[in-house]
Amino acid sequence: MTSFKDRVFVITGATGSIGHPVTTALLAQGARVVGGYLTQTERATELLSHAGPERLSMVQADVRAPD
């Protein structure tokens, strides 16, 4: 099995229905994550409080395609 310890992953939609469990699983395997979110500030804060700033950075940004 591949080790994710100290590898860095960027997850857009880290607070969403797919991104949240992916982010949680990567953190549980020792990865560092930069997580993006748009509106779910409470869920982003919850993730950050569990992982800590040394393992997780959360960025509020709109990464959708421009109109």
C-alpha positions in Angstrom: 0.0 0.0 0.0 1.2 3.5 -0.9 2.1 5.7 2.1 0.5 9.2 2.1 2.5 10.4 5.1 3.6 14.0 4.6 2.5 14.0 0.9 0.4 17.1 0.0 -3.0 16.9 -1.7 -5.2 19.7 -2.9 -8.9 18.9 -2.6 -11.4 21.2 -4.1 -14.8 20.9 -2.5 -13.2 19.6 0.7 -16.4 20.2 2.7 -18.7 18.6 0.2 -20.3 15.2 0.1 -17.4 13.6 -1.8 -14.5 15.9 -0.8 -15.1 15.7 3.0 -14.7 11.9 3.3 -11.7 12.0 0.9 -10.1 14.8 3.0 -10.8 12.9 6.2 -9.3 9.6 4.8 -6.1 11.3 3.5 -5.6 13.1 6.9 -6.1 9.8 8.7 -3.3 8.3 6.5 -0.9 11.0 7.4 -1.2 13.3 4.4 -1.2 17.1 4.5 -4.2 18.6 2.7 -5.0 22.0 1.2 -8.8 22.0 1.2 -10.9 24.4 -0.8 -14.5 25.3 0.0 -17.0 27.9 -1.1 -19.8 28.3 1.4 -19.6 25.6 4.1 -17.5 27.6 6.6 -18.8 25.7 9.6 -17.7 22.4 8.1 -14.4 23.8 7.1 -13.8 25.0 10.6 -14.8 21.6 12.0 -12.3 19.8 9.7 -9.5 22.3 10.7 -10.2 21.9 14.4 -9.8 18.1 14.1 -6.8 18.1 11.9 -4.9 21.2 13.1 -3.2 23.8 11.0 0.0 21.8 10.6 -1.9 19.1 8.6 -4.7 21.0 6.9 -5.0 24.4 5.3 -8.5 25.5 4.3 -9.0 28.1 1.5 -12.3 29.8 0.7 -12.4 30.2 -3.0 -14.7 29.9 -6.0 -13.0 27.5 -8.5 -16.0 27.1 -10.7 -15.7 27.9 -14.4 -16.2 31.6 -15.1 -19.5 32.5 -16.7 
